[in-house]
């Protein structure tokens, strides 16, 4: 996915090194969501009622 409009004669982001790095925790979170490993609203509310 490019951060620039298509057809602007730029090289791809992967080639010019301008792609932002994604933190490892974000990648783990995406995998958890894909696997269905998420907390429910009730789980979160019970944690906040300490």
N, C-alpha and C positions, 0 to 999 in steps of 0.2 A: 504494500500500500504506500503510495507516494504522498508526501506532504505538499507537493506542488501540482498545479494543474497539468493535465496531459497536454502534449504538443508544445511545450515551451522550450524544446531543444536542449533540455538538461539531461545529463546522464542520470541513471537510476540512483536512488538514495543509497542503496547497498554499495554501489561502486564509489561514491564520493565520501563515504564515511560520516554523513550527516544524520544517520538514523539514531534516534534516541535509544538509550539502553533501557531495558525493562528490568526493574528489580526482581530478584528471584522470588520474593514473597508474593508479588503480584502474579507471577506465573503459577506458583503453587495454588493461589486462590482461584485462578481460572480453572485449573485442573480439578480442584475440590468442587467447584460449582458444576462442572461437567459430569463429575462422578456422583453428584447429589449429596455431597458431604457438607451440608450447610445447617446452621442453627435455625430453629423455628422462632417465630415471634414470641411464643411462650417461653422457650429456653432463654432468650435474651432478657425478657421481663423478669424471670426468676433470678437471673444473675444480678440484675440491677436493684433488686429488692433486698439487698444484704442488710 
